[in-house]
Amino acid sequence: MLRHVSGARARLEADIDARERELEEPPPPTLAALEQRLEASSGEITRAALTVLGSTGVAAREVGRRAGLVVGFAELLRTLDVDLR
């Protein structure tokens, strides 16, 4: 179990770094750049959760990536009205 937790810690630290970059950088100029940013943030959180649960295979990483994109896009839509004020 501990090896899963240490793997998750690295993913969470990567997410923190990605979130800090989001605050410092301008919005991504393209959809592809936005997807990359969301994969680096929301995707890492999802993959960290899967790692803690012991799901570390290729399929789990892809599920984590896609779920992270969905969560990231949903969060953007949820906060869009606040961001536009």
Residue pairs with C-beta under 8 A, 6 or more apart in sequence:
1 54
4 51
4 52
4 53
4 54
4 56
5 52
7 48
7 51
7 56
8 48
8 49
8 51
8 52
9 48
11 44
11 45
11 47
11 48
11 51
12 44
12 45
12 48
14 40
14 44
15 40
15 41
15 42
15 44
15 45
15 48
18 37
18 40
18 41
18 44
19 41
21 37
21 40
22 37
22 41
27 34
28 34
28 36
28 37
35 69
37 72
38 68
38 69
38 72
38 73
39 65
39 68
39 69
39 72
41 68
41 72
42 68
42 69
42 71
42 72
42 75
43 64
43 65
43 67
43 68
43 69
43 72
44 68
45 68
45 71
46 63
46 64
46 65
46 67
46 68
46 71
47 60
47 61
47 64
47 65
47 68
49 64
50 56
50 60
50 61
50 63
50 64
55 63
